[in-house]
Amino acid sequence: AAKVLCVLYPDPTGGYPPPPVRDGIPTITHYPDGSTVPSPAAVDFTPGALLGSVSGELGLRHFLEAGGHSLVVTSDKGPDSAFDAHLPDADFVISQPFFPAYLTAERLAAAPRLRAAITAGIGSDHVDLAAAIDRGVNVCEVSYCNSVSVAEHATMMALSLVRNYLPSHAVAAGGGWNIADCVARAYDIEGMAVGTVAAGRIGLGILRRLHPFGCALHYTDRHRLPADVEAQYGLTYWASWTEMAAAMDVVTLNCPLHPETEHMVNADTIGAFKRGAYLINTARGKLCDADVIAAALADGRLAGYAGDVWYPQPPPADHPWRTAPWSGMTPHTSGTTLSAQARYAAGVREILECYLASPPKPIRPEYQIVTDGKLAGAGAHAYSV
Ligand code: NDP
């Protein structure tokens, strides 16, 4: 029997379950590239329910206990936490990037039975991949489960910054009507140059969404997109992200966090941006130096910064991005809408069904990050150690 240790964010402050706002969610069967959404043998939850908080348990308890396995769910994940206490005999750890259970080399050393770290979402940078490789711990994630969710969020944030939405709403909510205060920073995005650093599922998803807005669309990536995709959306490719940034009105970061991208926006590179550029980062907080971003907002190099990713998560109460001027940060929410939760909960179930079958079944290559001591599948493509 396996012990599954799952770290999830705390329940709503008003109690669990929250009253449902809508009755169900649309049924999505395929992703934009034609691949299928997770397809476990069954699920024991109602799509659209809150699954990502502690009492939601990713809908896994019945399935695991019926198979003779045990499930521990906690939101206590800091030093000397319940997470640490359960690691020594855990076979599987599940965690969401929104509320990551950091699996450091020390923690991996304290988990001798661990077979796999499963990311309920996309982005496994909270796991020390080099240490996982050394220890033979597999790492997998539910590729594509929330890429569209994040692309929608980043597109919303680009529009809201350019149009000065949040400060204008604050004027209305505060009982005011000073239109001039609202519009002194409001523009149309039409005609602006928008560039993505990385044109993977999310980056290209944002470009596709902005295409009808009449923007000039640009990207940089390690590999070029197919010529027909470039032609369809009128994309301009740049080999260097800083050269691209110098020509952009809006820049959006959509690459994974790994050693070569950590703090790519720093004191040396911030000068590459046009004065008054907008920067959207829904990829990972550590792609940017937090203090450099706050200073750039204060001195006008950036006209706006928005995103939902921070470091660490949760960030301290005095993190500069909480209160920086012209920022539109949210907690890490874009990839954990109720719609996304239904997909990644099903994806985690699919992965566990594969591991717990006898004999075990291989998981989809696109879900594999580290397998049998090597970067594999999606991980071999997108990560470096
Ligand atoms: P994909 O794997 O589809 O795309 C990642 C892209 O980044 C690939 O095209 C890859 O290039 C490219 N890339 C890797 N390194 C670099 C680099 N140094 N410079 C430029 N491009 C690079 O992933 P997704 O689009 O689905 O997700 C992207 C990231 O977004 C995730 O890694 C995660 O950190 C974050 N994310 C955030 C979420 C949220 O809730 N805010 C939810 C989901 C993801 P190539 O393939 O050509 O080698």
Residues whose N, C-alpha, C, O or C-beta is under 5 A from the ligand:
A	BS01	NDP	I122 G123 N146 S147 V150 V197 A198 A199 G200 R201 I202 G203 T220 D221 R222 H223 N254 C255 P256 L257 T261 T282 A283 R284 S334 G335 H381 A382
